[in-house]
Protein backbone atom coordinates (compact mmCIF):
# COMPACT_ATOMS: atom_id res chain seq x y z
CA UNK A 1 0.00 0.00 0.00
CA UNK A 2 2.84 2.38 0.95
CA UNK A 3 4.69 1.49 -2.24
CA UNK A 4 1.60 2.28 -4.33
CA UNK A 5 1.21 5.62 -2.52
CA UNK A 6 4.84 6.53 -3.22
CA UNK A 7 4.35 5.63 -6.87
CA UNK A 8 1.24 7.81 -7.09
CA UNK A 9 3.08 10.74 -5.45
CA UNK A 10 6.07 10.33 -7.75
CA UNK A 11 3.81 10.18 -10.82
CA UNK A 12 1.96 13.30 -9.68
CA UNK A 13 5.23 15.20 -9.16
CA UNK A 14 6.49 14.13 -12.59
CA UNK A 15 3.24 15.25 -14.24
CA UNK A 16 3.47 18.59 -12.45
CA UNK A 17 7.06 19.08 -13.59
CA UNK A 18 6.17 18.13 -17.16
CA UNK A 19 3.20 20.51 -17.13
CA UNK A 20 5.36 23.35 -15.72
CA UNK A 21 8.06 22.70 -18.29
CA UNK A 22 5.44 22.62 -21.06
CA UNK A 23 4.03 25.95 -19.89
CA UNK A 24 7.47 27.54 -19.76
CA UNK A 25 8.34 26.27 -23.22
CA UNK A 26 4.94 27.38 -24.47
CA UNK A 27 5.41 30.88 -23.08
CA UNK A 28 8.91 31.07 -24.50
CA UNK A 29 7.73 29.83 -27.88
CA UNK A 30 4.82 32.28 -27.90
CA UNK A 31 7.11 35.18 -27.01
CA UNK A 32 9.61 34.34 -29.75
CA UNK A 33 7.39 33.31 -32.65
CA UNK A 34 6.02 35.80 -35.16
CA UNK A 35 3.65 35.54 -38.07
CA UNK A 36 2.72 38.03 -40.79
CA UNK A 37 1.15 38.15 -44.24
CA UNK A 38 3.54 38.32 -47.16
CA UNK A 39 1.65 38.62 -50.45
CA UNK A 40 -0.10 35.24 -50.88
CA UNK A 41 1.52 33.52 -47.89
CA UNK A 42 1.49 33.57 -44.12
CA UNK A 43 5.13 33.80 -43.13
CA UNK A 44 6.18 32.27 -39.80
CA UNK A 45 9.47 32.93 -38.04
CA UNK A 46 11.06 32.07 -34.71
CA UNK A 47 13.44 34.40 -32.87
CA UNK A 48 15.80 32.75 -30.43
CA UNK A 49 16.30 34.67 -27.18
CA UNK A 50 20.04 34.82 -27.90
CA UNK A 51 19.47 37.29 -30.76
CA UNK A 52 17.20 39.77 -29.04
CA UNK A 53 18.62 43.31 -29.29
CA UNK A 54 18.17 45.50 -26.19
CA UNK A 55 15.24 47.87 -26.68
CA UNK A 56 17.29 51.05 -26.23
CA UNK A 57 20.30 50.82 -28.54
CA UNK A 58 22.78 53.65 -28.52
CA UNK A 59 23.95 55.31 -31.71
CA UNK A 60 27.65 54.75 -31.22
CA UNK A 61 30.12 52.66 -33.16
CA UNK A 62 31.12 50.81 -30.00
CA UNK A 63 27.57 49.87 -29.10
CA UNK A 64 26.71 48.70 -32.64
CA UNK A 65 29.83 46.50 -32.62
CA UNK A 66 28.69 45.08 -29.29
CA UNK A 67 25.22 44.35 -30.71
CA UNK A 68 26.73 42.65 -33.72
CA UNK A 69 28.93 40.44 -31.54
CA UNK A 70 25.89 39.43 -29.49
CA UNK A 71 23.84 38.58 -32.58
CA UNK A 72 26.74 36.89 -34.32
CA UNK A 73 27.32 34.50 -31.42
CA UNK A 74 23.58 33.82 -31.03
CA UNK A 75 21.36 31.24 -32.70
CA UNK A 76 20.48 33.29 -35.76
CA UNK A 77 20.98 30.63 -38.45
CA UNK A 78 17.48 29.05 -38.34
CA UNK A 79 15.93 32.47 -39.01
CA UNK A 80 18.32 33.13 -41.91
CA UNK A 81 17.66 29.67 -43.31
CA UNK A 82 13.92 30.35 -43.26
CA UNK A 83 14.33 33.65 -45.12
CA UNK A 84 16.75 32.33 -47.76
CA UNK A 85 14.73 29.14 -48.33
CA UNK A 86 11.65 31.25 -49.01
CA UNK A 87 13.63 33.53 -51.31
CA UNK A 88 14.81 30.54 -53.34
CA UNK A 89 11.42 28.85 -53.40
CA UNK A 90 9.59 31.96 -54.60
CA UNK A 91 12.45 33.18 -56.82
CA UNK A 92 12.44 36.59 -55.17
CA UNK A 93 14.64 39.22 -56.74
CA UNK A 94 16.75 41.22 -54.29
CA UNK A 95 14.24 44.08 -54.06
CA UNK A 96 11.40 41.72 -53.15
CA UNK A 97 13.61 39.80 -50.74
CA UNK A 98 14.38 43.09 -49.04
CA UNK A 99 10.62 43.64 -48.63
CA UNK A 100 10.51 40.29 -46.82
CA UNK A 101 13.42 41.34 -44.59
CA UNK A 102 11.67 44.65 -43.84
CA UNK A 103 8.49 42.85 -42.79
CA UNK A 104 10.47 40.40 -40.68
CA UNK A 105 12.27 43.22 -38.87
CA UNK A 106 8.95 45.02 -38.42
CA UNK A 107 7.40 41.92 -36.83
CA UNK A 108 10.35 41.46 -34.47
CA UNK A 109 10.83 45.13 -33.60
CA UNK A 110 8.16 47.55 -34.89
CA UNK A 111 9.60 50.54 -36.70
CA UNK A 112 7.53 53.09 -34.80
CA UNK A 113 8.57 51.73 -31.41
CA UNK A 114 12.32 51.77 -31.98
CA UNK A 115 13.65 52.77 -35.39
CA UNK A 116 17.29 52.10 -34.54
CA UNK A 117 16.59 48.56 -33.37
CA UNK A 118 14.41 47.88 -36.42
CA UNK A 119 17.19 49.10 -38.72
CA UNK A 120 19.85 46.99 -36.99
CA UNK A 121 17.72 43.90 -37.49
CA UNK A 122 17.28 44.70 -41.19
CA UNK A 123 21.00 45.15 -41.59
CA UNK A 124 21.91 41.97 -39.69
CA UNK A 125 19.38 39.87 -41.63
CA UNK A 126 20.70 41.19 -44.93
CA UNK A 127 24.40 40.61 -44.17
CA UNK A 128 23.74 37.13 -42.82
CA UNK A 129 21.78 36.41 -45.98
CA UNK A 130 24.97 37.17 -47.88
CA UNK A 131 24.54 40.82 -48.92
CA UNK A 132 27.37 43.33 -48.59
CA UNK A 133 25.63 45.93 -46.42
CA UNK A 134 26.83 48.58 -43.98
CA UNK A 135 25.55 50.69 -41.12
CA UNK A 136 26.59 54.34 -40.85
CA UNK A 137 25.79 56.82 -38.09
CA UNK A 138 25.79 60.59 -37.77
CA UNK A 139 23.48 63.48 -36.88
CA UNK A 140 21.88 61.12 -34.32
CA UNK A 141 20.65 58.96 -37.21
CA UNK A 142 21.30 55.38 -38.29
CA UNK A 143 21.69 54.87 -42.02
CA UNK A 144 21.59 51.55 -43.84
CA UNK A 145 23.57 51.04 -47.05
CA UNK A 146 23.98 48.11 -49.43
CA UNK A 147 26.52 47.57 -52.21
CA UNK A 148 24.97 48.18 -55.61
CA UNK A 149 26.77 48.30 -58.97
CA UNK A 150 23.85 49.62 -61.05
CA UNK A 151 23.03 53.06 -62.44
CA UNK A 152 20.64 54.49 -59.84
CA UNK A 153 19.76 58.17 -60.20
CA UNK A 154 18.21 59.39 -56.98
CA UNK A 155 19.73 57.52 -54.02
CA UNK A 156 22.50 58.84 -51.75
CA UNK A 157 25.60 56.66 -51.75
CA UNK A 158 29.19 56.53 -50.55
CA UNK A 159 32.29 54.77 -51.82
CA UNK A 160 34.40 52.28 -49.84
CA UNK A 161 37.47 50.71 -51.47
CA UNK A 162 36.11 51.59 -54.90
CA UNK A 163 32.72 50.02 -54.21
CA UNK A 164 29.46 51.97 -54.24
CA UNK A 165 27.02 51.58 -51.34
CA UNK A 166 23.49 52.90 -51.90
CA UNK A 167 21.27 54.05 -49.06
CA UNK A 168 18.17 51.93 -48.44
CA UNK A 169 16.52 54.04 -45.75
CA UNK A 170 17.20 57.73 -46.43
CA UNK A 171 13.50 58.28 -47.26
CA UNK A 172 12.60 57.48 -43.64
CA UNK A 173 14.29 60.71 -42.54
CA UNK A 174 12.85 62.91 -45.27
CA UNK A 175 14.23 66.46 -45.08
CA UNK A 176 16.26 65.54 -41.99
CA UNK A 177 18.59 63.38 -44.07
CA UNK A 178 21.98 65.05 -44.45
CA UNK A 179 23.57 64.53 -47.85
CA UNK A 180 27.16 65.65 -47.35
CA UNK A 181 29.87 64.11 -45.14
CA UNK A 182 27.59 63.43 -42.19
CA UNK A 183 27.40 59.67 -41.85
CA UNK A 184 30.41 57.58 -40.87
CA UNK A 185 30.32 53.82 -41.64
CA UNK A 186 30.68 51.51 -38.66
CA UNK A 187 33.65 49.26 -39.32
CA UNK A 188 32.28 45.73 -39.05
CA UNK A 189 33.59 43.03 -41.36
CA UNK A 190 31.24 40.17 -42.20
CA UNK A 191 33.22 37.59 -44.15
CA UNK A 192 30.33 35.92 -45.97
CA UNK A 193 28.54 39.18 -46.89
CA UNK A 194 29.79 39.51 -50.45
CA UNK A 195 26.70 39.84 -52.66
CA UNK A 196 25.94 43.08 -54.48
CA UNK A 197 22.30 44.11 -54.25
CA UNK A 198 20.31 44.49 -57.48
CA UNK A 199 17.19 46.58 -58.11
CA UNK A 200 16.17 44.50 -61.12
CA UNK A 201 12.69 43.00 -60.75
CA UNK A 202 12.15 40.23 -63.29
CA UNK A 203 9.31 38.45 -61.53
CA UNK A 204 6.38 39.92 -59.64
CA UNK A 205 5.15 38.04 -56.57
CA UNK A 206 1.98 35.99 -56.51
CA UNK A 207 -0.77 37.93 -54.77
CA UNK A 208 -3.90 36.59 -53.15
CA UNK A 209 -6.71 36.57 -55.74
CA UNK A 210 -8.98 38.44 -53.33
CA UNK A 211 -6.48 41.28 -53.06
CA UNK A 212 -7.20 42.36 -56.65
CA UNK A 213 -9.91 44.81 -57.64
CA UNK A 214 -11.45 45.54 -61.01
CA UNK A 215 -10.65 48.76 -62.83
CA UNK A 216 -12.47 49.77 -65.98
CA UNK A 217 -10.56 51.56 -68.72
CA UNK A 218 -11.32 52.22 -72.35
CA UNK A 219 -10.41 54.12 -75.51
CA UNK A 220 -11.62 54.55 -79.08
CA UNK A 221 -9.79 53.17 -82.10
CA UNK A 222 -10.96 53.60 -85.68
CA UNK A 223 -14.41 54.78 -84.52
CA UNK A 224 -14.86 51.75 -82.27
CA UNK A 225 -14.95 51.77 -78.46
CA UNK A 226 -12.84 49.23 -76.60
CA UNK A 227 -13.40 48.49 -72.91
CA UNK A 228 -11.26 46.52 -70.47
CA UNK A 229 -11.94 45.21 -66.97
CA UNK A 230 -8.44 45.17 -65.54
CA UNK A 231 -7.50 43.35 -62.39
CA UNK A 232 -5.19 45.61 -60.40
CA UNK A 233 -3.63 45.29 -56.98
CA UNK A 234 -2.72 48.11 -54.60
CA UNK A 235 0.12 45.99 -53.23
CA UNK A 236 2.03 46.95 -56.37
CA UNK A 237 2.16 50.55 -55.13
CA UNK A 238 3.53 49.36 -51.80
CA UNK A 239 6.24 47.29 -53.48
CA UNK A 240 7.49 50.27 -55.47
CA UNK A 241 6.79 53.02 -52.92
CA UNK A 242 10.50 53.56 -52.21
CA UNK A 243 11.82 52.09 -55.44
CA UNK A 244 14.44 54.41 -56.93
CA UNK A 245 14.79 55.87 -60.42
CA UNK A 246 16.53 52.91 -62.05
CA UNK A 247 17.99 52.73 -65.56
CA UNK A 248 15.58 52.40 -68.48
CA UNK A 249 16.37 48.77 -69.22
CA UNK A 250 15.55 47.78 -65.65
CA UNK A 251 12.21 49.48 -65.35
CA UNK A 252 11.06 48.73 -68.92
CA UNK A 253 11.45 45.02 -68.18
CA UNK A 254 9.52 44.81 -64.92
CA UNK A 255 6.72 42.32 -65.74
CA UNK A 256 3.06 42.30 -64.79
CA UNK A 257 1.71 40.15 -62.00
CA UNK A 258 -0.16 37.02 -63.08
CA UNK A 259 -3.76 38.18 -62.60
CA UNK A 260 -3.18 41.63 -64.11
CA UNK A 261 -1.46 40.01 -67.08
CA UNK A 262 -4.31 37.57 -67.65
CA UNK A 263 -6.92 40.33 -67.44
CA UNK A 264 -5.24 42.42 -70.16
CA UNK A 265 -2.78 40.69 -72.49
CA UNK A 266 -5.07 37.93 -73.86
CA UNK A 267 -7.73 40.55 -74.66
CA UNK A 268 -5.22 42.80 -76.42
CA UNK A 269 -3.95 39.82 -78.40
CA UNK A 270 -7.49 38.95 -79.38
CA UNK A 271 -8.21 42.52 -80.50
CA UNK A 272 -5.14 42.74 -82.75
CA UNK A 273 -4.90 39.18 -84.04
CA UNK A 274 -6.53 39.98 -87.39
CA UNK A 275 -4.64 43.25 -87.85
CA UNK A 276 -1.40 43.62 -89.81
CA UNK A 277 1.56 44.13 -87.49
CA UNK A 278 1.82 47.88 -88.11
CA UNK A 279 -1.85 48.43 -87.44
CA UNK A 280 -1.64 46.26 -84.31
CA UNK A 281 1.26 48.32 -83.00
CA UNK A 282 -0.72 51.46 -83.81
CA UNK A 283 -3.61 50.02 -81.77
CA UNK A 284 -1.28 49.47 -78.79
CA UNK A 285 0.12 52.98 -79.22
CA UNK A 286 -3.38 54.52 -79.16
CA UNK A 287 -4.33 52.35 -76.16
CA UNK A 288 -1.30 53.54 -74.20
CA UNK A 289 -1.89 57.13 -75.28
CA UNK A 290 -5.61 57.49 -74.53
CA UNK A 291 -6.70 54.86 -72.00
CA UNK A 292 -5.11 56.88 -69.16
CA UNK A 293 -5.09 60.52 -68.08
CA UNK A 294 -1.87 62.48 -68.36
CA UNK A 295 -0.14 64.24 -65.46
CA UNK A 296 3.45 65.28 -64.88
CA UNK A 297 5.31 63.54 -62.03
CA UNK A 298 6.18 66.83 -60.33
CA UNK A 299 2.51 67.78 -60.09
CA UNK A 300 1.31 64.26 -59.31
CA UNK A 301 4.01 63.12 -56.86
CA UNK A 302 6.23 66.14 -56.23
CA UNK A 303 9.28 64.36 -57.70
CA UNK A 304 10.50 62.33 -60.64
CA UNK A 305 9.15 58.77 -60.48
CA UNK A 306 9.25 56.09 -63.14
CA UNK A 307 6.26 53.75 -63.01
CA UNK A 308 6.68 50.10 -63.82
CA UNK A 309 4.12 48.98 -66.45
CA UNK A 310 1.74 47.61 -63.81
CA UNK A 311 1.86 50.87 -61.85
CA UNK A 312 0.72 52.74 -64.97
CA UNK A 313 -2.23 50.35 -65.26
CA UNK A 314 -2.98 50.77 -61.56
CA UNK A 315 -2.82 54.57 -61.46
CA UNK A 316 -5.32 56.88 -63.12
CA UNK A 317 -2.64 59.37 -64.23
CA UNK A 318 0.84 58.97 -65.68
CA UNK A 319 3.45 60.78 -67.77
CA UNK A 320 5.66 60.02 -70.78
CA UNK A 321 8.18 57.87 -68.86
CA UNK A 322 5.40 55.63 -67.63
CA UNK A 323 3.65 55.27 -70.98
CA UNK A 324 6.84 54.47 -72.84
CA UNK A 325 7.54 51.65 -70.37
CA UNK A 326 4.00 50.27 -70.74
CA UNK A 327 4.05 50.57 -74.54
CA UNK A 328 7.42 48.83 -74.68
CA UNK A 329 6.10 46.00 -72.52
CA UNK A 330 2.98 45.52 -74.65
CA UNK A 331 4.83 45.54 -77.98
CA UNK A 332 7.47 43.20 -76.61
CA UNK A 333 4.89 40.80 -75.19
CA UNK A 334 2.60 40.73 -78.23
CA UNK A 335 4.94 41.28 -81.20
CA UNK A 336 8.48 41.12 -79.75
CA UNK A 337 9.86 43.67 -82.22
CA UNK A 338 13.19 45.53 -81.97
CA UNK A 339 12.76 48.91 -80.28
CA UNK A 340 14.77 51.92 -79.15
CA UNK A 341 13.91 54.52 -76.50
CA UNK A 342 14.68 58.12 -77.47
CA UNK A 343 15.35 60.55 -74.63
CA UNK A 344 14.94 64.27 -75.39
CA UNK A 345 15.68 67.04 -72.85
CA UNK A 346 12.06 67.09 -71.64
CA UNK A 347 10.49 64.00 -73.21
CA UNK A 348 10.97 60.32 -73.96
CA UNK A 349 9.41 58.33 -76.77
CA UNK A 350 9.79 54.99 -78.51
CA UNK A 351 10.67 53.85 -82.03
CA UNK A 352 9.90 50.40 -83.43
CA UNK A 353 11.60 48.49 -86.21
CA UNK A 354 9.19 47.17 -88.84
CA UNK A 355 9.89 45.30 -92.09
CA UNK A 356 9.61 48.66 -93.83
CA UNK A 357 9.93 51.99 -91.97
CA UNK A 358 7.08 54.49 -91.81
CA UNK A 359 7.36 58.28 -92.00
CA UNK A 360 10.71 59.84 -91.08
CA UNK A 361 12.67 56.93 -89.62
CA UNK A 362 15.38 57.00 -86.98
CA UNK A 363 18.67 55.47 -88.08
CA UNK A 364 20.45 53.52 -85.32
CA UNK A 365 23.17 50.88 -85.56
CA UNK A 366 22.46 50.21 -89.22
CA UNK A 367 18.70 49.78 -88.72
CA UNK A 368 15.69 52.04 -89.38
CA UNK A 369 13.11 52.57 -86.64
CA UNK A 370 9.72 54.28 -86.87
CA UNK A 371 8.60 56.70 -84.16
CA UNK A 372 5.62 55.43 -82.11
CA UNK A 373 4.50 58.15 -79.71
CA UNK A 374 2.59 56.60 -76.75
CA UNK A 375 1.99 59.91 -74.92
CA UNK A 376 -0.78 62.36 -75.95
CA UNK A 377 0.53 65.41 -77.83
CA UNK A 378 -1.03 68.59 -79.22
CA UNK A 379 -1.00 66.88 -82.62
CA UNK A 380 -2.61 63.52 -83.26
CA UNK A 381 0.54 61.76 -84.33
CA UNK A 382 0.57 58.68 -86.52
CA UNK A 383 3.29 56.05 -86.57
CA UNK A 384 6.41 57.63 -88.04
CA UNK A 385 5.51 61.17 -86.90
CA UNK A 386 7.34 63.22 -84.29
CA UNK A 387 5.94 66.24 -82.44
CA UNK A 388 7.00 69.53 -84.07
CA UNK A 389 8.64 70.83 -80.89
CA UNK A 390 11.02 67.84 -80.84
CA UNK A 391 12.15 67.81 -84.45
CA UNK A 392 15.14 70.13 -83.92
CA UNK A 393 16.09 68.79 -80.49
CA UNK A 394 18.88 66.33 -79.85
CA UNK A 395 18.11 62.94 -78.35
CA UNK A 396 19.96 60.00 -76.85
CA UNK A 397 19.12 56.35 -77.40
CA UNK A 398 18.90 55.27 -73.77
CA UNK A 399 17.78 51.70 -74.37
CA UNK A 400 17.90 49.41 -77.40
CA UNK A 401 15.99 46.15 -77.38
CA UNK A 402 16.82 43.29 -79.74
CA UNK A 403 14.70 40.14 -79.45
CA UNK A 404 16.46 36.85 -78.97
CA UNK A 405 16.12 34.50 -81.91
CA UNK A 406 14.27 32.00 -79.75
CA UNK A 407 11.65 34.62 -78.96
CA UNK A 408 11.32 35.90 -82.53
CA UNK A 409 10.25 32.47 -83.73
CA UNK A 410 7.57 31.85 -81.13
Buried (B, 14 or more C-beta within 10 A) or exposed (E): EEEEEEEEEEEEEEEEEEEEEEEEEEEEEEEBEBEBEBBBBEBEBEBBEEBBBEEEBEBEBEBBBBBBEBBBEBEBEEBBEBBBEBBEEBEBBBBBBBBBBBBBBBBBBEBEEBBBBBBBBBBBBBBBBBBBBBBBBBEEBBBBBBBBEBEBEEBBBBEEEEBBBBBBBBEBBEEEBBEEEBBEBBEBEBEEBEBBBBBBBEBBBEBEEEBBEEBEBEBEBEEEEBEBEBBBBEBBBEBBEBBBBBBBBBBBBBBBBBBBBEBBBEBBBEBBEEEEBBEBBBBBBBBBBBBBEBBEBEEBBEEEBBBBBBBBBBBEBBBBBBBBBBBBBBBBBBBBBBBBBBBBEEBBBBBBBBEEBBEEBBEBEEBBBBBBBBBBBEEEBBBBBBBEEBEEEEBEBBBBBEBEEEEEEE
